[in-house]
Amino acid sequence: MKKFSYLLIFAVALTLSSCKIRRSTIVPQAINTIATASFEELNLERKDYIVMNTVSAEATIYAHFSNALIEVEDPNGDFSLSWVVSTNANGQAIYVPLKVNGILRLGYLSNDYDEQIMYIPAYPHWIVRRMAIYKLINAAKVAGADGIIEPVISTNVEQGRRSRDIVYKTTISGKFIKIKPDGK
């Protein structure tokens, strides 16, 4: 019985040592956030702010789905990301980042900012939405805006070149506002 216990412990140790333990991959990110406001939330009189202009930004990504792999690619070559799809003991799908190239540039509006920003879900529509928001936030910074009024976000999903390819395109537009300094 004692020999059997030692043999069992040896077999378990040998099995565990031969398994490749997959570490979580950190996705390089550049993250922007900006405050959004509806007209009711502004709580300002019209003389207190300037509506600068309406600006739009868009982002596109290509996604390829296979049985055990999801690949997402920026058509400009700025980044690519892939996940291995496996299942846990309960049969639930687990998406483990496999390969990352480049920097994923993501933007968040104040009402959709998540504290778990280091986790990038394997949802191409989530990624392309945040890429477009990132571009709009950069445009707001360049214009000197203090916020964006009621942004409108639209995502189109189309069939790609092959049957398992999908093209995601998001357009976001909003009015930039500049709050007037006191006394002006």
N, C-alpha and C positions, 0 to 999 in steps of 0.2 A: 504494500500500500504506500509506503514511504517513497519507493522508487517511482511509483506511478505519479505521486504528487510532484516530485522533482522533474519528471519527464513532462508533465502538463505545464508546469511553470516555465520550463525551458522552451517548450513549443510556443507558448503565448508570447514570451519575450522575443523569440526569434521572429515570430509573425509581426509583432509590433515594430521591431527594429527594421524589418524589410519594407514596411509600408512607407510610402512617400507622404509626408505630412505637408499639405498645401497651406502655405501662409497666405494671409489676406494681402491683396495687392493694393497699394495706395495709389490712387489716381491723382496725378498732378492737376491742380485746379487753380484757376483765378476766379475769384468770387466778388460780385458787386451786389449791393442792395440799394434801394431808393424808396423813399416814402411815396405812397400813392394817397390820393385824397379824392373824395367825392365832393360835389359842391356843398352838400350839407355839412360835411366834416370840416371844411375849411374854417367855418365860424369867423370869416373875415368879410368886411364890406368890400364891394367891388373896387373901391379906390385904394385898397391895401395891397393889391397884387396886380401883376401884369400877366396876361395870357400871351406868351411869346409866339408860339406857332404850333401846328400839329406836325409831328415827325413820326415816320415809320421806320421799322427795321425788320429784317427777315433773316432767317437761318434755314438751312437745308441739310439733312443728313440722309445717308443711305444705310439701310439695315438689311442684313441677310440672316435668315433663320434656317437652322437645320435641326435635326433631332437632338443633338447634344451641344450645340453652339449657337450663340447669338453674336453677330459682328455688327458694329456700328462704325461708320466712316464719314468724316467730313469731306465733301467733294473738293474743298480747297486744299486738302492735305494737312490741315492744322492738327488733327488728331485722329486716332482710331482706337477702338476699344472692343474687346471681346470677352464674353463670359462663357464658362462651361456650365452646362445645365446638368445637375444630378438630382437625386432624390435622397431625402433623409429616411430614418427608420419608419416614420409615419407615412411615407409616400408623398410628402410635400416636395415641391420643386425648390431647389437651392441654386442660386446663381452666384458663381464664384468668379471674380475678375481673373482673367487668364493673361491677357496681353494688353499693354497700354503703350501707345506711341503719341508723343506730343503733349500739349496742355489743353485740358478741357476748360473752356471759359464759360462760366455760368453766372447768370444774374437772377436775383430774387426781388420780387416786390414785397413791400412790408407785410402784406397780408398772406403771403404764401412761403415765408421764410421758415425753414425747418431747422431745429437745433442739431439734427444729425446730418450735417452737410458733408461729412466725410464719406458717407455711404451713397454710392451712385447706383440707383436701381437699374435693372436691366430693362428699362422701358424707353425705347427710342423717342416716343412722344414727350416724355418728361424731359429728356436731354435737349431736344430741339427747341422746346418752349423756353427753357432757361438760357439757351444760346442766343435766342432772339432778344430776350429781356436784357442780357448782358450788353448787346449791341446798342439797344435803346438807352440804357443807362450811360454808356460811354458818350453817346450823342448828347445827352442831357448835361453831362459834365462839361463837354466842349462848349455848349451853348450858354453855360452859366446858370442853368435852371436849378430851382430849389426843390422841385417835385414834378410829378406828372399827374394830371387830372384824368381820372377815369380811363385808364388804358384799355384798349380792345385787343384781344388776342385771338387769332384764328389759326388753326392747324389743319392742313390738308394732308391726307394720306392717299398715296397713289401706288399702283402696281409698278414695280421696277422692271428691268430688262428680263430677268428670269422669274420663274414662278415663285420662288421663295425670297425674292428681293422686294423691299418696300421703300418708297421715297417719302420722307416726312418733311414738310415745309411749314414753318410757322411765320406769320406776320403779326407784328404788334405795332399799334399806333396809339399815340396819346398826345394831349396838349401839354406842353411845357409851361410851367408857371415860375415867375420870379416874384418873391415877396419884396415889397418896397421897404427900404430901411426906414426906421422911425424918423419923423420930421420931414419927409419928402413927399 
